[in-house]
Amino acid sequence: MNERPVNSGLTAGKIATGAITLVALVALLVGMIVVRSLPSGVDAAAADSSVIRQSVGQRVSVNYCPARMTLADNTQYGDSAYQTSEGDIASSSRYAAFGSVYSSVLTGLTGDDKGELEDKDPADDSAVHLLAGNADGGAIVQTTQLLDANNGTGVSSATASWASSGDLRGIAASGCVDAGLDHSFLLPATQTGWTQRLVIANATAKATTVNVQAWGTSSADRLSLAVAGTVSVAANGESTVDLSAAAPGQDALFVTVSSRDTPVSAVVRVVAMNGLNPQGNDYVTASGQADQRIALPGVKGAQGVKALLFGRSDASVTLSWITPTGLATAQETRIDANKVQSVDAGAPPADAIGLAVTADQAVNASLVVTMNGDGGQSDFAVVPGVARAVSSAVAVPDQVDATVNLVNWDREASSVKVSAFDADGKLLGTKQVDLTANGAASLSAEDLGQGVAAIKVDDEGQSVSWNVTLGRKDLADRKVGAIAALGPRALTPLRATIGADPALGVIG
């Protein structure tokens, strides 16, 4: 039997392959011995466990714009000479949205359509959506969908009402306000002749219960309200609390509003009379955050200024006029914890544009600015503190004259850019305003162009507080005292950073 010859090349290849396979098997066995076995039957994440942070921003803004000013009691009875009257009351509203806006629509509280904002000059870079209207038909809800949450994007809308006759002589104005679970207000007197109506609005489909608390000037204890401190607010509805009846006889009030379930909006309508002489009317919006240094612009041309102060701790407070060249001390005072104090600062100097509040403890502060007319008539504006922002804006209602007031609350010189837009959203003009350390400046809206419908301030250093005071030439010509103020809205949607510790895996 013949034997087949052995192929030496093939035999060598098989030996080499077998050697490589043996090495691989040995390496795998060593790896199984050396590598720690899994502690459980869970497949571990491919990466080490670490906190993942994600930035999120507000993309929907809902704002409540109150109806025009009215009297608390317009009942007609008795001699016509003594009857209350709203006179020739009229109103105007301006709704504005800035930056990356998908849509901004107006509805009534019950959802009926009131229009949509439009950028009528989309070719420019301003991206300002505007719509004009009035507040005669009731409150308006503005719902805005934003495309991003960057600086320069947001909403600022406002309403104003005025009269040259009747018991509402003067001018009142309010910015449209956000919804929230908590609001606080610094309010003027509840003495005889003053009426204060807290209006709480619920623009959601869920009813809620609101708790109202108040502190006054008579003691450091929370006031026992003469009416129920718990208020039910229906879905898509409003409720009103008469604060002058609930907490009478106070020189000033600090009021908190807390909703249990649903965010609500709130403003206070204040009307004052001295016998038959109107003493002014205004809307009061929520006060700013408590702080040790607060700048309040808008005192230029006023005949009287009162500072309303409230703190949770005893505090020493210095009030100073803010002028174009710096600070001038007005007076010093001390406040007790949980007790409101109304400080009469008197008539401001001719060059004063704002009032500075400096305290050794955090306080809330607002101003009551008064302007006198003929025959004992006067009007007032309540000016709350406003947080400074990189970019902020004020919508200017039609048929009013506007003055921009800027105060630099920094110990170094500062500069801001003021821009004005017309009713079509077209940029009218831009002005750089340079401010000395702790200095101030004011300029008429007409200095920026004709037909100003919105004003925006860019302040990279976030050192400048500002607002817009309103008047009307026809009221001035008739010797009617008239003043109102609109605070800016930050064009910076709310942002937050969310952290998460991932524990990826599949349970076996």
C-alpha positions in Angstrom: 0.0 0.0 0.0 1.5 3.3 -1.0 1.7 6.1 1.6 0.8 9.7 0.5 3.7 12.1 0.9 3.3 14.8 3.6 3.0 18.5 2.5 5.5 20.2 4.8 4.2 23.8 3.9 0.6 22.9 4.9 1.7 21.2 8.1 3.7 24.2 9.2 0.7 26.6 8.6 -1.6 24.4 10.7 1.0 24.4 13.5 1.3 28.2 13.4 -2.5 28.6 13.5 -2.9 26.3 16.3 -0.2 28.1 18.3 -2.0 31.5 17.8 -5.3 30.0 18.9 -3.7 28.5 21.9 -2.2 31.9 22.9 -5.6 33.6 22.4 -7.3 31.0 24.6 -4.6 31.4 27.3 -5.0 35.2 27.2 -8.8 35.0 27.5 -8.4 32.6 30.5 -6.0 35.0 32.2 -8.3 37.9 31.6 -11.2 36.1 33.1 -9.1 35.4 36.2 -7.6 38.9 36.6 -10.7 41.0 35.8 -13.1 41.4 38.7 -16.4 39.7 38.1 -19.6 41.8 38.1 -21.1 42.4 41.5 -24.6 41.8 40.4 -26.8 40.8 37.5 -27.0 44.5 36.2 -25.3 45.6 33.0 -23.2 48.6 34.0 -23.2 51.8 32.1 -20.5 52.2 29.5 -19.3 55.4 31.2 -18.5 56.2 34.8 -21.4 57.5 36.8 -21.3 61.3 36.9 -23.7 64.3 37.2 -25.1 65.4 33.9 -26.2 69.1 33.8 -28.8 70.4 31.3 -29.8 74.0 30.9 -33.5 74.6 30.3 -35.3 77.9 29.6 -38.8 79.3 29.7 -40.5 79.1 26.3 -44.1 80.2 27.1 -44.9 83.5 28.7 -48.4 84.3 30.1 -49.1 87.8 31.2 -52.2 89.5 32.7 -53.1 93.1 31.6 -55.7 94.7 33.9 -58.9 96.5 32.7 -58.9 100.3 32.8 -59.2 102.1 36.0 -62.7 102.3 37.6 -64.2 103.6 40.8 -64.9 101.1 43.6 -68.5 102.5 43.9 -70.1 104.3 41.0 -73.6 104.2 42.4 -75.6 107.3 41.6 -77.6 108.6 44.6 -78.3 111.9 46.4 -77.6 115.3 45.1 -75.9 115.2 41.7 -73.2 117.6 42.9 -72.0 115.0 45.3 -72.3 111.9 43.1 -69.2 110.0 42.1 -68.2 110.1 38.5 -65.5 108.5 36.3 -65.6 111.6 34.1 -64.2 111.4 30.6 -62.1 108.3 31.3 -60.2 106.8 28.4 -57.6 104.1 28.0 -54.9 102.8 25.7 -52.8 99.6 25.7 -49.7 98.5 24.0 -48.6 94.9 23.7 -45.0 94.1 22.7 -42.8 91.0 22.3 -39.1 91.1 21.5 -36.6 88.7 19.9 -37.1 85.1 18.9 -40.9 85.0 19.1 -43.0 82.3 17.4 -46.4 83.8 18.3 -48.0 86.2 20.8 -51.8 86.2 21.0 -54.3 88.2 23.1 -57.4 86.7 24.6 -60.0 87.6 27.3 -59.9 85.6 30.5 -62.5 83.3 29.1 -60.4 82.7 26.0 -62.2 84.9 23.4 -59.8 86.1 20.7 -58.5 89.7 21.0 -55.8 89.7 18.3 -52.2 88.7 17.5 -49.0 90.7 17.7 -47.2 91.3 14.4 -43.8 92.4 13.3 -44.7 94.7 10.4 -41.1 95.4 9.5 -39.6 91.8 9.4 -36.8 92.9 7.1 -34.9 94.6 9.9 -33.0 93.0 12.7 -35.1 94.4 15.6 -37.6 91.6 15.7 -40.3 93.5 17.6 -43.9 92.4 17.5 -46.5 95.0 18.5 -50.2 95.6 18.7 -52.2 98.5 20.1 -55.6 98.4 21.8 -57.4 99.7 24.9 -58.5 98.3 28.3 -62.1 99.4 28.1 -63.5 95.9 27.5 -61.9 94.1 30.5 -58.7 92.3 31.3 -56.5 90.8 28.6 -54.3 87.7 28.7 -51.2 87.7 26.5 -49.8 84.3 25.7 -46.4 84.2 24.0 -44.5 81.2 22.6 -40.7 81.9 22.4 -38.3 80.2 20.2 -35.4 80.5 22.6 -34.5 81.8 26.1 -31.7 84.1 25.2 -31.1 87.7 26.4 -33.2 90.1 24.3 -36.2 87.8 24.1 -39.3 88.4 26.1 -42.5 90.3 26.6 -43.3 93.8 27.9 -46.9 95.2 27.6 -48.7 98.0 29.4 -52.0 99.8 29.8 -52.9 103.4 30.8 -56.1 105.3 31.5 -56.6 109.0 32.1 -59.3 111.6 32.7 -59.5 115.4 32.8 -62.8 115.5 34.7 -64.6 113.5 37.4 -63.1 111.6 40.3 -60.4 109.8 38.3 -58.7 112.9 37.1 -55.0 112.2 36.4 -53.3 109.3 34.8 -52.8 105.6 35.9 -50.7 103.0 34.3 -49.7 99.4 34.8 -47.4 96.9 33.1 -48.8 93.5 32.3 -47.8 91.1 35.1 -46.7 87.5 35.2 -48.5 84.7 37.0 -46.9 83.2 40.1 -47.7 81.4 43.3 -46.5 84.3 45.5 -46.7 88.1 45.2 -46.0 90.9 47.6 -47.1 94.6 47.5 -46.0 97.8 49.2 -49.1 100.0 49.2 -50.0 103.6 50.3 -52.5 104.5 53.0 -55.8 102.9 53.9 -57.0 106.0 55.7 -60.3 107.7 55.1 -60.8 108.6 51.4 -58.5 105.8 50.1 -59.8 102.7 48.4 -57.6 99.8 47.5 -58.9 96.8 45.6 -56.7 93.8 45.2 -57.6 92.1 41.9 -56.5 88.4 41.7 -56.7 86.8 38.2 -56.6 83.1 37.4 -56.0 82.5 33.6 -55.8 78.7 33.9 -58.5 76.0 33.7 -58.1 75.1 37.4 -59.6 77.0 40.3 -57.4 77.9 43.2 -57.5 79.2 46.7 -55.4 82.3 47.6 -54.2 83.4 51.1 -53.9 87.2 51.7 -51.8 88.5 54.6 -51.0 92.1 55.6 -48.7 94.1 57.8 -49.2 97.8 58.6 -47.8 100.9 60.2 -49.7 100.5 63.5 -47.7 97.6 65.0 -45.1 94.9 64.1 -47.8 92.2 64.3 -49.5 90.8 61.3 -52.8 92.5 60.9 -56.0 90.7 61.7 -58.0 91.3 58.5 -61.6 92.5 58.8 -62.6 90.3 55.8 -61.7 86.7 55.0 -58.0 86.3 54.3 -58.7 83.2 52.1 -60.1 83.9 48.7 -61.3 81.5 46.0 -60.5 82.3 42.4 -62.4 80.5 39.7 -60.8 79.1 36.6 -60.5 81.7 34.0 -61.8 84.3 36.4 -61.0 87.2 38.8 -61.7 87.8 42.5 -61.4 91.2 44.3 -60.4 91.9 47.9 -61.2 95.4 49.4 -57.9 96.0 51.3 -59.0 99.4 52.6 -61.9 97.7 54.4 -59.8 94.7 55.4 -57.0 96.7 57.0 -58.3 100.3 57.6 -56.5 103.2 59.3 -52.9 102.4 58.1 -50.5 104.8 56.7 -49.1 102.1 54.4 -49.4 98.3 53.9 -47.2 95.3 53.0 -49.5 92.6 51.5 -48.6 89.1 50.4 -50.7 86.9 48.1 -50.0 83.2 48.1 -51.8 80.7 45.8 -52.0 77.1 47.0 -52.4 75.2 43.7 -52.3 77.4 40.6 -50.2 80.4 39.5 -52.2 83.7 39.7 -51.7 87.3 38.6 -52.4 90.2 40.9 -52.5 94.0 40.8 -54.0 96.6 43.2 -56.2 99.5 42.1 -55.8 102.5 44.4 -58.0 105.6 44.3 -57.7 108.5 46.8 -60.2 111.4 47.5 -60.1 114.3 49.9 -63.7 115.2 50.3 -64.8 116.1 46.7 -61.2 116.7 45.5 -59.5 113.8 43.6 -56.1 112.9 45.1 -55.0 110.5 42.4 -55.4 106.9 41.2 -52.9 104.3 40.1 -52.3 100.6 39.7 -49.8 99.0 42.0 -47.8 96.0 40.8 -45.7 93.6 42.9 -42.7 95.2 44.8 -39.2 94.2 44.0 -37.0 91.8 46.0 -35.8 92.9 49.4 -32.2 94.3 49.2 -29.8 96.5 51.0 -29.4 98.9 48.1 -32.3 99.9 45.9 -32.5 102.7 43.3 -36.0 104.1 42.5 -36.1 106.4 39.4 -39.0 108.7 38.4 -39.1 111.7 40.9 -38.3 114.5 38.5 -40.9 117.2 38.5 -42.8 115.8 41.5 -44.1 118.0 44.3 -43.8 115.3 46.9 -42.2 111.9 47.5 -42.9 109.3 50.2 -40.8 106.2 50.7 -42.6 103.1 51.8 -40.3 100.7 53.6 -40.6 97.2 55.0 -38.2 94.7 56.4 -38.1 91.4 58.3 -35.4 92.7 60.5 -34.8 96.0 62.3 -32.8 98.3 59.9 -31.2 101.7 59.7 -32.0 103.3 56.3 -30.6 106.2 54.4 -32.5 108.0 51.7 -30.6 109.9 49.1 -31.6 111.9 46.0 -30.0 110.7 42.8 -28.9 113.5 40.6 -26.9 113.7 37.3 -23.7 114.3 39.4 -24.3 111.8 42.2 -26.1 111.4 45.5 -27.4 114.0 47.9 -28.6 112.8 51.3 -32.3 113.3 51.9 -32.8 111.9 55.4 -32.0 108.9 57.6 -34.5 106.7 59.5 -34.9 103.4 61.3 -37.5 100.8 60.7 -38.8 98.0 63.0 -39.0 94.4 61.8 -42.4 93.5 60.3 -43.7 97.1 60.6 -44.2 99.2 57.5 -42.9 102.8 57.6 -44.0 105.7 55.4 -41.2 108.3 55.2 -42.1 111.7 53.8 -39.0 112.8 51.9 -40.6 116.1 50.8 -40.2 117.8 47.4 -37.2 116.5 45.5 -34.4 119.0 44.3 -34.9 120.3 40.8 -32.2 118.1 39.4 -33.2 114.9 41.2 -34.2 112.0 39.0 -34.4 109.2 41.5 -34.3 108.2 45.2 -31.7 105.8 46.6 -32.4 103.5 49.6 -29.4 102.2 51.5 -29.9 99.9 54.5 -27.9 97.7 56.8 -30.5 94.9 56.4 -32.5 93.8 53.3 -35.7 95.9 52.9 -38.5 96.3 50.4 -39.0 99.8 49.1 -41.4 101.7 46.9 -42.1 105.4 46.2 -45.3 107.4 46.2 -44.7 110.3 43.9 -47.2 113.2 43.9 -48.0 115.9 41.3 -50.5 118.7 42.1 -53.1 120.3 40.0 -55.5 123.2 40.4 -58.3 123.4 43.0 -56.8 120.9 45.4 -56.7 118.1 42.9 -53.6 115.9 42.8 -52.4 112.6 41.3 -49.8 110.0 42.4 -47.7 107.2 41.0 -46.5 104.2 43.0 -43.0 103.2 41.9 -41.8 99.8 43.0 -38.2 98.6 43.0 -37.2 96.8 39.8 -34.4 94.3 39.3 -31.6 95.3 36.8 -31.2 93.3 33.7 -28.9 93.0 30.7 -31.8 93.8 28.4 -35.2 95.2 29.4 -38.1 97.0 27.8 -41.2 99.1 28.3 -44.2 99.2 26.0 -45.5 102.8 25.7 -49.3 103.0 25.3 -50.6 105.3 22.6 -51.7 108.9 23.3 -49.3 109.5 26.2 -46.1 111.4 26.6 -43.2 109.4 27.9 -40.0 110.3 29.8 -37.1 107.7 30.3 -35.5 107.9 33.7 -32.1 106.2 34.3 -30.1 105.9 37.5 -26.7 104.3 37.9 -26.6 102.3 41.1 -22.9 101.6 40.8 -19.9 103.3 42.3 -18.3 103.5 38.9 -19.4 105.3 35.7 -21.7 103.3 33.4 -23.1 103.4 29.9 -26.3 102.0 28.5 -27.9 101.9 25.0 -31.5 103.1 24.7 -33.4 102.1 21.6 -36.9 103.2 20.5 -39.4 101.5 18.1 -42.5 102.7 16.3 -45.9 101.0 16.2 -44.7 98.8 13.3 -41.7 97.5 15.2 -39.3 99.7 13.2 -36.2 101.0 14.9 -36.6 104.8 15.3 -33.3 105.6 16.9 -30.6 104.5 19.4 -28.9 106.7 21.9 -25.9 105.9 24.2 -26.4 107.4 27.6 -23.3 107.8 29.8 -23.9 108.0 33.6 -21.5 109.1 36.3 -21.0 107.0 39.4 -24.3 107.0 41.3 -25.5 109.5 38.7 -28.7 109.8 36.7 -30.2 111.0 33.4 -33.6 111.5 31.9 -34.7 112.0 28.3 -38.0 112.5 26.5 -39.1 109.6 24.2 -39.4 112.2 21.5 -35.6 112.6 21.7 -35.4 109.1 20.2 -38.0 109.7 17.4 -41.7 110.4 16.7 -44.4 107.9 17.6 -42.4 105.8 20.1 -44.3 102.6 20.9 -41.6 100.7 22.8 -38.3 101.4 24.5 -35.5 99.0 25.1 -32.4 99.4 27.3 -29.3 97.3 26.9 -27.1 97.4 30.0 -24.2 94.9 29.9 -23.0 95.8 33.4 -26.5 95.5 34.9 -25.8 98.6 37.0 -28.7 100.8 35.9 -32.3 101.0 37.2 -34.8 102.7 34.9 -38.4 103.3 34.2 -40.7 105.5 32.1 -43.0 108.2 33.6 -46.1 109.2 31.7 -48.2 112.3 31.3 -50.4 114.1 28.8 -50.1 117.6 27.4 -53.9 118.2 27.4 -54.0 117.4 31.1 -51.1 119.7 31.8 -52.8 122.5 29.8 -55.9 122.1 32.0 -53.8 122.3 35.1 -54.7 118.7 36.0 -52.0 117.0 38.1 -51.1 113.7 36.2 -48.3 111.3 36.7 -47.8 107.5 36.2 -44.9 105.2 36.0 -44.1 102.0 34.1 -41.3 99.7 35.2 -39.3 97.7 32.6 -39.7 94.0 32.0 -36.5 92.0 31.7 -36.0 90.5 28.3 -34.4 87.4 29.8 -36.7 84.4 30.0 -36.3 82.3 33.1 -33.5 79.8 32.9 -32.5 76.9 35.2 -29.8 74.2 35.2 -31.0 70.7 36.0 -28.6 68.1 37.4 -29.0 64.4 37.1 -26.9 61.4 38.3 -27.4 58.7 35.6 -27.7 55.0 36.7 -28.1 53.4 33.3 -28.5 49.6 33.2 -30.8 46.7 32.6 -31.9 44.7 35.5 -31.3 41.0 34.9 
